[in-house]
Amino acid sequence: MLTSSPFLSKINRPQSGGIVPRPRVLGLIRQRHEASPIVWVSSLAGSGKTKLAASYLDTTAQRAIWYEVDGGDTDPANFFHYLGIACAMHSPAAPPPFTPDHLFDLAAFARRYFRALFSALAEPTLLVIENYHAAEAEPSFNLIMREALSAVPRHVRVLVLSRFSPPPELARLQANQELALLDWQHLKLTEEETGTIVARHATASARFAATQAPHQDAQQELTRQLHARSGGWVAAVVLLLDQIGQHGIGDLARLDSRDVLFPYFAQELFGVTSPELRHFLLCTAILPNFDLTEAQTLTGNADVGRFVTPAHRQQYFIDQFGSGAGASYQYHALFREFLLAQLPNAFSRDEQHRLNVAASAMLEARGELAGAGELLAQAGLWPQLTTLALRHAPALTQQGRYRTLSDLLAV
């Protein structure tokens, strides 16, 4: 019998202790499950998907089957084997066994497997598929899941957790309203929810609570600062609160987020990207926001549109403003701070200068002269900064834009 910890965690729900209730989001899941048998929750790492699902299980009377996808599930035999074990905990009837011959018609076997599996679940059941993204790159896995989700009967509900939106193989389920979506915009914390996390942390940590005295409104001010700095990202709130507790610092502005957030970004996001995507992230971070034409110029890559798909935007903290050819994109402030800190290690000094000059020219073309000058000053490109100021001084003076000229000269 397999009893190792990795195996047990694969087919058992995590403990719900310490979870901050989020009735707003739980209500959204319930609403979608009333209309669709499948709810797909897609959001970036650290946004609280797993804890949200565990909390949801606490509020439902349905029995639950929990299955955590990992890289081993790209092998169909592994997936059918372990899912069968997870379901056997709730049903005495075993689904048909998988054999190598079934690889020749995987879709047909998957249909037969899931019809048998679901029909054996006599009671209302919730199936949670965690970390779908871990095997999504394998086409056979998406094919199997297409057949699985297409076979969901009325007494079964499915909750899928992923860092990405549903793959194209599941488009028909979405079109038929059998699959409903929740994404980052739904999961990110409101200021009130951030305040709930702060209050719980204060209750649990005496040292943290001490940093909030003697001002009664200190906790509210910290909540406001945390929410603004985190952008509603759960991981940032929790990690920054831990740092406050460890160092006994009550003023968020005095904390160096690099110590706690940068390792998280490096491990969970940046470190697992392709070199081409990493180059895109680094080059475009030089601008406070960018459009695709600017991204093409900065990266030297004509095909940058594939890096701002909904899936990539969710995974890499990219907000989109507008649509179509007029769309622009902006990184979460904390992630952009991390990306900018990586530039000296990623590019030579000359490459960084060329990037700064190109980005400065883009800001100048937009009329954002102070920003253009700041980029040049940060890179120590004083001759270019002087040229920029002299080029615009007559027009700015004539227009009475003395403050803009002053800001440019003061950079």
Secondary structure, DSSP 8 states (H G I E B T S, - for coil): ----HHHHHHHS----TT----HHHHHHHHHHHHH-SEEEEE--TTSSHHHHHHHHHHH--SEEEEEE--GGGGSHHHHHHHHHHHHHTT-SS------GGGGGGHHHHHHHHHHHHHHT--S-EEEEEE-GGGTTTSHHHHHHHHHHHHT--TTEEEEEEESS---GGGHHHHHTTSEEEE-HHHHS--HHHHHHHHHHHHHH-HHHHHHT-S-TTHHHHHHHHHHHHHTT-HHHHHHHHHHHHHHT---GGG--THHHHHHHHHHHTGGGS-HHHHHHHHHHTTSSSB-HHHHHHHHT-TTGGGGGSHHHHHHTTEEEES-GGG-EEEE-HHHHHHHHHHHHHHS-HHHHHHHHHHHHHHHHHHT-HHHHHHHHHHTT-HHHHHHHHHHHHHHHHHTT-HHHHHHHHH-
